[in-house]
Amino acid sequence: MTASPASDPHAVRDFLSGDPRTIAPLFLGAVLTHESEAGPVSVRLTEVEAYLGPRDSAHPDPGSHTYGGRTARNAPMFGPAGFLYVYFTYGMHYCANIVCGPDGSPSALLLRAGEIVAGQELAAARRPASKAHKDLASGPARLASALGLTTADTGRDALAAPFSVRLPEFAASAVASGPRVGVAGPGGTTEYPWRFWIEDDPTVSRYKAARPKSPRKPA
């Protein structure tokens, strides 16, 4: 029995090999599953952000981790589509991205929020601070935590066991877009309206602009 185009890894990778700004609204409703040793958890994505490349690339993105060039940390973003880029931030949170675009052309979608559609008990155990089902994966750190993702998963193929991705069979009926959350500088302005979400979905995270950097005190 052959896999449907929505879940066939080759079809999903082909889909993800395009421009993340085009892919992002169509990716809403996709289901990402991680079947860890503790059990499977699946999340239906309701909010994502698109990120592009370095300052010297065809699509420079001042909000992207790749803007300054390739590093050991962001190397997965320069690889083939469908792989994970997971980073640690604020000394306490993991955030997960799925790489997009052709191999060597860095871009990705940050997985910002979603609804847990399988493995709710395990997700809740990983997210004891969440008081409601809708909050389990409402925000990128919560989503990564609910799925059990850490930097140990960066560079792993999201389209191969123990992961899988199922594309939505129908495009979301109401998609909104706007500035990305918490991105400092020009990349967080209305010039980069590359956050996409399903309107009125209760799992979508709250918008927060980046805090302006405090001026450095003279020595």
ABEGO torsion letter per residue (X at the ends): XBBBAAABAAAAAAAAABBAAAAAAAABGBBBBBBBAAEBBBBBBABBBBBBBBAABABBBAABAAAAEBBAAAAAAABBBGBBBBBBBGGABBBBBBBBEBBGBBBBBBBABBBBABGAAAAAAABAABABAAAAABEAAAAAAAAGBBAAABGBBAABOABBBBBBABBBABBBBBBBBGBBEAAABAABBABBBBBGBAABBBBBBBBBBBBBBBX
